[in-house]
Amino acid sequence: MTWDPARGADVLAIQDGAIERRVLFAPDAHRGEILGASAATAAGPLWRASYEDFADAGAGLRLPSVVRFAERAGSFDDGVEIKFKDRTVNPAINAASFVIAPPPGTEVVEVGCGAGPGGAPAK
């Protein structure tokens, strides 16, 4: 653990082979908020993410309203910025929302695991 004075955050750095991953945590006042994350090698950054403008999202959660991504040594201004207008915490989702059905008139052929050409058992 170290301290990042520019972000005012505790930093957890984890070295995994040639890649160092860093996670920035808010200090005590906002326990649990992750302010950013990154991965880098000795040659430089691979990617960076910044989580900003935290707001009450309901259910006792504070979540970022802005998420910014940057690749390599690029600026956040040249990366991707996602702004959340609203969100629902733990919404009820109908299980049918995850069913992928073939279009009408499509022939469905069950081949099973290990099937060979034409659906015959593999040898």
mmCIF file of the C-alpha atoms, coordinates in Angstrom:
data_MODEL
# 
_entry.id   MODEL 
# 
loop_
_atom_site.group_PDB 
_atom_site.id 
_atom_site.type_symbol 
_atom_site.label_atom_id 
_atom_site.label_alt_id 
_atom_site.label_comp_id 
_atom_site.label_asym_id 
_atom_site.label_entity_id 
_atom_site.label_seq_id 
_atom_site.pdbx_PDB_ins_code 
_atom_site.Cartn_x 
_atom_site.Cartn_y 
_atom_site.Cartn_z 
_atom_site.occupancy 
_atom_site.B_iso_or_equiv 
_atom_site.pdbx_formal_charge 
_atom_site.auth_seq_id 
_atom_site.auth_comp_id 
_atom_site.auth_asym_id 
_atom_site.auth_atom_id 
_atom_site.pdbx_PDB_model_num 
ATOM 1   C CA . MET A 1 1   ? 0.000   0.000   0.000   1.00 0.00 ? 1   MET A CA 1 
ATOM 2   C CA . THR A 1 2   ? 1.188   3.470   -0.881  1.00 0.00 ? 2   THR A CA 1 
ATOM 3   C CA . TRP A 1 3   ? -0.364  6.932   -1.107  1.00 0.00 ? 3   TRP A CA 1 
ATOM 4   C CA . ASP A 1 4   ? -1.139  8.877   -4.310  1.00 0.00 ? 4   ASP A CA 1 
ATOM 5   C CA . PRO A 1 5   ? -1.091  12.570  -3.350  1.00 0.00 ? 5   PRO A CA 1 
ATOM 6   C CA . ALA A 1 6   ? -2.395  13.673  -6.781  1.00 0.00 ? 6   ALA A CA 1 
ATOM 7   C CA . ARG A 1 7   ? -5.640  11.675  -6.322  1.00 0.00 ? 7   ARG A CA 1 
ATOM 8   C CA . GLY A 1 8   ? -5.656  11.719  -2.522  1.00 0.00 ? 8   GLY A CA 1 
ATOM 9   C CA . ALA A 1 9   ? -5.995  7.951   -2.490  1.00 0.00 ? 9   ALA A CA 1 
ATOM 10  C CA . ASP A 1 10  ? -4.566  4.797   -0.972  1.00 0.00 ? 10  ASP A CA 1 
ATOM 11  C CA . VAL A 1 11  ? -2.957  2.629   -3.666  1.00 0.00 ? 11  VAL A CA 1 
ATOM 12  C CA . LEU A 1 12  ? -2.828  -1.159  -3.652  1.00 0.00 ? 12  LEU A CA 1 
ATOM 13  C CA . ALA A 1 13  ? -0.125  -2.303  -6.091  1.00 0.00 ? 13  ALA A CA 1 
ATOM 14  C CA . ILE A 1 14  ? 0.111   -5.952  -7.129  1.00 0.00 ? 14  ILE A CA 1 
ATOM 15  C CA . GLN A 1 15  ? 3.044   -7.221  -9.191  1.00 0.00 ? 15  GLN A CA 1 
ATOM 16  C CA . ASP A 1 16  ? 2.151   -10.231 -11.358 1.00 0.00 ? 16  ASP A CA 1 
ATOM 17  C CA . GLY A 1 17  ? 5.125   -11.145 -13.495 1.00 0.00 ? 17  GLY A CA 1 
ATOM 18  C CA . ALA A 1 18  ? 5.939   -8.204  -15.755 1.00 0.00 ? 18  ALA A CA 1 
ATOM 19  C CA . ILE A 1 19  ? 2.600   -6.449  -15.101 1.00 0.00 ? 19  ILE A CA 1 
ATOM 20  C CA . GLU A 1 20  ? 1.866   -4.184  -12.154 1.00 0.00 ? 20  GLU A CA 1 
ATOM 21  C CA . ARG A 1 21  ? -1.805  -3.618  -11.386 1.00 0.00 ? 21  ARG A CA 1 
ATOM 22  C CA . ARG A 1 22  ? -2.839  -0.692  -9.214  1.00 0.00 ? 22  ARG A CA 1 
ATOM 23  C CA . VAL A 1 23  ? -6.171  0.072   -7.547  1.00 0.00 ? 23  VAL A CA 1 
ATOM 24  C CA . LEU A 1 24  ? -6.804  3.478   -5.979  1.00 0.00 ? 24  LEU A CA 1 
ATOM 25  C CA . PHE A 1 25  ? -9.121  3.580   -2.966  1.00 0.00 ? 25  PHE A CA 1 
ATOM 26  C CA . ALA A 1 26  ? -10.765 6.635   -1.409  1.00 0.00 ? 26  ALA A CA 1 
ATOM 27  C CA . PRO A 1 27  ? -9.536  7.520   2.066   1.00 0.00 ? 27  PRO A CA 1 
ATOM 28  C CA . ASP A 1 28  ? -11.539 6.795   5.233   1.00 0.00 ? 28  ASP A CA 1 
ATOM 29  C CA . ALA A 1 29  ? -14.336 9.326   4.614   1.00 0.00 ? 29  ALA A CA 1 
ATOM 30  C CA . HIS A 1 30  ? -15.666 7.292   1.664   1.00 0.00 ? 30  HIS A CA 1 
ATOM 31  C CA . ARG A 1 31  ? -14.618 3.771   2.575   1.00 0.00 ? 31  ARG A CA 1 
ATOM 32  C CA . GLY A 1 32  ? -14.935 1.271   -0.248  1.00 0.00 ? 32  GLY A CA 1 
ATOM 33  C CA . GLU A 1 33  ? -14.983 3.690   -3.176  1.00 0.00 ? 33  GLU A CA 1 
ATOM 34  C CA . ILE A 1 34  ? -12.556 2.724   -5.914  1.00 0.00 ? 34  ILE A CA 1 
ATOM 35  C CA . LEU A 1 35  ? -11.240 5.867   -7.573  1.00 0.00 ? 35  LEU A CA 1 
ATOM 36  C CA . GLY A 1 36  ? -9.220  4.232   -10.324 1.00 0.00 ? 36  GLY A CA 1 
ATOM 37  C CA . ALA A 1 37  ? -7.316  1.245   -11.608 1.00 0.00 ? 37  ALA A CA 1 
ATOM 38  C CA . SER A 1 38  ? -4.429  0.649   -13.984 1.00 0.00 ? 38  SER A CA 1 
ATOM 39  C CA . ALA A 1 39  ? -2.054  -1.911  -15.429 1.00 0.00 ? 39  ALA A CA 1 
ATOM 40  C CA . ALA A 1 40  ? 1.505   -1.196  -16.559 1.00 0.00 ? 40  ALA A CA 1 
ATOM 41  C CA . THR A 1 41  ? 4.778   -2.844  -17.504 1.00 0.00 ? 41  THR A CA 1 
ATOM 42  C CA . ALA A 1 42  ? 8.313   -1.455  -17.263 1.00 0.00 ? 42  ALA A CA 1 
ATOM 43  C CA . ALA A 1 43  ? 7.744   -0.042  -20.767 1.00 0.00 ? 43  ALA A CA 1 
ATOM 44  C CA . GLY A 1 44  ? 4.803   2.065   -19.575 1.00 0.00 ? 44  GLY A CA 1 
ATOM 45  C CA . PRO A 1 45  ? 1.061   1.988   -18.948 1.00 0.00 ? 45  PRO A CA 1 
ATOM 46  C CA . LEU A 1 46  ? -1.182  -0.554  -20.684 1.00 0.00 ? 46  LEU A CA 1 
ATOM 47  C CA . TRP A 1 47  ? -4.480  1.044   -19.625 1.00 0.00 ? 47  TRP A CA 1 
ATOM 48  C CA . ARG A 1 48  ? -5.960  3.303   -16.942 1.00 0.00 ? 48  ARG A CA 1 
ATOM 49  C CA . ALA A 1 49  ? -9.472  3.843   -15.610 1.00 0.00 ? 49  ALA A CA 1 
ATOM 50  C CA . SER A 1 50  ? -10.753 6.692   -13.454 1.00 0.00 ? 50  SER A CA 1 
ATOM 51  C CA . TYR A 1 51  ? -14.034 6.642   -11.508 1.00 0.00 ? 51  TYR A CA 1 
ATOM 52  C CA . GLU A 1 52  ? -15.334 10.126  -10.690 1.00 0.00 ? 52  GLU A CA 1 
ATOM 53  C CA . ASP A 1 53  ? -18.289 12.167  -9.412  1.00 0.00 ? 53  ASP A CA 1 
ATOM 54  C CA . PHE A 1 54  ? -19.650 9.652   -6.920  1.00 0.00 ? 54  PHE A CA 1 
ATOM 55  C CA . ALA A 1 55  ? -23.343 9.942   -6.087  1.00 0.00 ? 55  ALA A CA 1 
ATOM 56  C CA . ASP A 1 56  ? -25.886 8.053   -3.990  1.00 0.00 ? 56  ASP A CA 1 
ATOM 57  C CA . ALA A 1 57  ? -27.287 5.255   -6.182  1.00 0.00 ? 57  ALA A CA 1 
ATOM 58  C CA . GLY A 1 58  ? -29.735 3.870   -3.616  1.00 0.00 ? 58  GLY A CA 1 
ATOM 59  C CA . ALA A 1 59  ? -29.510 0.745   -1.483  1.00 0.00 ? 59  ALA A CA 1 
ATOM 60  C CA . GLY A 1 60  ? -26.706 2.424   0.486   1.00 0.00 ? 60  GLY A CA 1 
ATOM 61  C CA . LEU A 1 61  ? -24.354 2.515   -2.504  1.00 0.00 ? 61  LEU A CA 1 
ATOM 62  C CA . ARG A 1 62  ? -22.293 5.394   -3.835  1.00 0.00 ? 62  ARG A CA 1 
ATOM 63  C CA . LEU A 1 63  ? -21.296 4.825   -7.455  1.00 0.00 ? 63  LEU A CA 1 
ATOM 64  C CA . PRO A 1 64  ? -19.368 6.903   -9.980  1.00 0.00 ? 64  PRO A CA 1 
ATOM 65  C CA . SER A 1 65  ? -21.351 9.055   -12.393 1.00 0.00 ? 65  SER A CA 1 
ATOM 66  C CA . VAL A 1 66  ? -18.353 9.272   -14.742 1.00 0.00 ? 66  VAL A CA 1 
ATOM 67  C CA . VAL A 1 67  ? -15.976 6.492   -15.818 1.00 0.00 ? 67  VAL A CA 1 
ATOM 68  C CA . ARG A 1 68  ? -12.982 7.412   -17.974 1.00 0.00 ? 68  ARG A CA 1 
ATOM 69  C CA . PHE A 1 69  ? -10.595 5.049   -19.802 1.00 0.00 ? 69  PHE A CA 1 
ATOM 70  C CA . ALA A 1 70  ? -7.208  5.695   -21.419 1.00 0.00 ? 70  ALA A CA 1 
ATOM 71  C CA . GLU A 1 71  ? -4.943  3.342   -23.355 1.00 0.00 ? 71  GLU A CA 1 
ATOM 72  C CA . ARG A 1 72  ? -1.185  3.208   -23.088 1.00 0.00 ? 72  ARG A CA 1 
ATOM 73  C CA . ALA A 1 73  ? 0.290   6.648   -22.331 1.00 0.00 ? 73  ALA A CA 1 
ATOM 74  C CA . GLY A 1 74  ? -2.700  8.411   -23.898 1.00 0.00 ? 74  GLY A CA 1 
ATOM 75  C CA . SER A 1 75  ? -4.662  11.102  -22.123 1.00 0.00 ? 75  SER A CA 1 
ATOM 76  C CA . PHE A 1 76  ? -8.097  10.513  -20.618 1.00 0.00 ? 76  PHE A CA 1 
ATOM 77  C CA . ASP A 1 77  ? -9.191  13.309  -22.984 1.00 0.00 ? 77  ASP A CA 1 
ATOM 78  C CA . ASP A 1 78  ? -8.302  11.036  -25.930 1.00 0.00 ? 78  ASP A CA 1 
ATOM 79  C CA . GLY A 1 79  ? -9.908  7.946   -24.380 1.00 0.00 ? 79  GLY A CA 1 
ATOM 80  C CA . VAL A 1 80  ? -13.459 6.862   -23.629 1.00 0.00 ? 80  VAL A CA 1 
ATOM 81  C CA . GLU A 1 81  ? -15.725 8.691   -21.192 1.00 0.00 ? 81  GLU A CA 1 
ATOM 82  C CA . ILE A 1 82  ? -18.972 7.153   -19.933 1.00 0.00 ? 82  ILE A CA 1 
ATOM 83  C CA . LYS A 1 83  ? -21.497 9.363   -18.122 1.00 0.00 ? 83  LYS A CA 1 
ATOM 84  C CA . PHE A 1 84  ? -24.401 7.729   -16.293 1.00 0.00 ? 84  PHE A CA 1 
ATOM 85  C CA . LYS A 1 85  ? -27.658 9.682   -16.350 1.00 0.00 ? 85  LYS A CA 1 
ATOM 86  C CA . ASP A 1 86  ? -29.496 7.249   -14.089 1.00 0.00 ? 86  ASP A CA 1 
ATOM 87  C CA . ARG A 1 87  ? -29.244 3.693   -12.893 1.00 0.00 ? 87  ARG A CA 1 
ATOM 88  C CA . THR A 1 88  ? -31.243 1.073   -11.038 1.00 0.00 ? 88  THR A CA 1 
ATOM 89  C CA . VAL A 1 89  ? -29.488 -0.924  -8.350  1.00 0.00 ? 89  VAL A CA 1 
ATOM 90  C CA . ASN A 1 90  ? -30.289 -4.671  -8.405  1.00 0.00 ? 90  ASN A CA 1 
ATOM 91  C CA . PRO A 1 91  ? -33.229 -4.520  -10.828 1.00 0.00 ? 91  PRO A CA 1 
ATOM 92  C CA . ALA A 1 92  ? -35.515 -7.529  -11.242 1.00 0.00 ? 92  ALA A CA 1 
ATOM 93  C CA . ILE A 1 93  ? -34.663 -9.068  -14.618 1.00 0.00 ? 93  ILE A CA 1 
ATOM 94  C CA . ASN A 1 94  ? -36.908 -11.589 -16.323 1.00 0.00 ? 94  ASN A CA 1 
ATOM 95  C CA . ALA A 1 95  ? -35.008 -14.853 -17.026 1.00 0.00 ? 95  ALA A CA 1 
ATOM 96  C CA . ALA A 1 96  ? -36.486 -14.864 -20.555 1.00 0.00 ? 96  ALA A CA 1 
ATOM 97  C CA . SER A 1 97  ? -34.341 -11.803 -21.288 1.00 0.00 ? 97  SER A CA 1 
ATOM 98  C CA . PHE A 1 98  ? -31.349 -14.149 -21.557 1.00 0.00 ? 98  PHE A CA 1 
ATOM 99  C CA . VAL A 1 99  ? -32.888 -16.707 -23.938 1.00 0.00 ? 99  VAL A CA 1 
ATOM 100 C CA . ILE A 1 100 ? -31.498 -16.706 -27.457 1.00 0.00 ? 100 ILE A CA 1 
ATOM 101 C CA . ALA A 1 101 ? -34.046 -18.272 -29.782 1.00 0.00 ? 101 ALA A CA 1 
ATOM 102 C CA . PRO A 1 102 ? -33.421 -19.089 -33.437 1.00 0.00 ? 102 PRO A CA 1 
ATOM 103 C CA . PRO A 1 103 ? -35.287 -16.936 -35.936 1.00 0.00 ? 103 PRO A CA 1 
ATOM 104 C CA . PRO A 1 104 ? -38.609 -18.389 -37.158 1.00 0.00 ? 104 PRO A CA 1 
ATOM 105 C CA . GLY A 1 105 ? -38.119 -20.980 -39.910 1.00 0.00 ? 105 GLY A CA 1 
ATOM 106 C CA . THR A 1 106 ? -34.539 -21.823 -38.924 1.00 0.00 ? 106 THR A CA 1 
ATOM 107 C CA . GLU A 1 107 ? -33.785 -25.539 -38.739 1.00 0.00 ? 107 GLU A CA 1 
ATOM 108 C CA . VAL A 1 108 ? -32.220 -26.507 -35.410 1.00 0.00 ? 108 VAL A CA 1 
ATOM 109 C CA . VAL A 1 109 ? -29.819 -29.476 -35.488 1.00 0.00 ? 109 VAL A CA 1 
ATOM 110 C CA . GLU A 1 110 ? -28.728 -30.921 -32.140 1.00 0.00 ? 110 GLU A CA 1 
ATOM 111 C CA . VAL A 1 111 ? -25.169 -32.249 -32.423 1.00 0.00 ? 111 VAL A CA 1 
ATOM 112 C CA . GLY A 1 112 ? -24.291 -32.924 -28.777 1.00 0.00 ? 112 GLY A CA 1 
ATOM 113 C CA . CYS A 1 113 ? -20.796 -32.962 -27.360 1.00 0.00 ? 113 CYS A CA 1 
ATOM 114 C CA . GLY A 1 114 ? -18.089 -34.715 -29.331 1.00 0.00 ? 114 GLY A CA 1 
ATOM 115 C CA . ALA A 1 115 ? -20.197 -35.097 -32.481 1.00 0.00 ? 115 ALA A CA 1 
ATOM 116 C CA . GLY A 1 116 ? -18.343 -35.604 -35.726 1.00 0.00 ? 116 GLY A CA 1 
ATOM 117 C CA . PRO A 1 117 ? -19.332 -34.620 -39.283 1.00 0.00 ? 117 PRO A CA 1 
ATOM 118 C CA . GLY A 1 118 ? -23.048 -34.886 -39.957 1.00 0.00 ? 118 GLY A CA 1 
ATOM 119 C CA . GLY A 1 119 ? -23.805 -35.311 -36.248 1.00 0.00 ? 119 GLY A CA 1 
ATOM 120 C CA . ALA A 1 120 ? -22.293 -38.805 -36.104 1.00 0.00 ? 120 ALA A CA 1 
ATOM 121 C CA . PRO A 1 121 ? -20.437 -39.718 -32.892 1.00 0.00 ? 121 PRO A CA 1 
ATOM 122 C CA . ALA A 1 122 ? -16.766 -38.720 -33.058 1.00 0.00 ? 122 ALA A CA 1 
ATOM 123 C CA . LYS A 1 123 ? -14.272 -41.576 -33.299 1.00 0.00 ? 123 LYS A CA 1 
# 
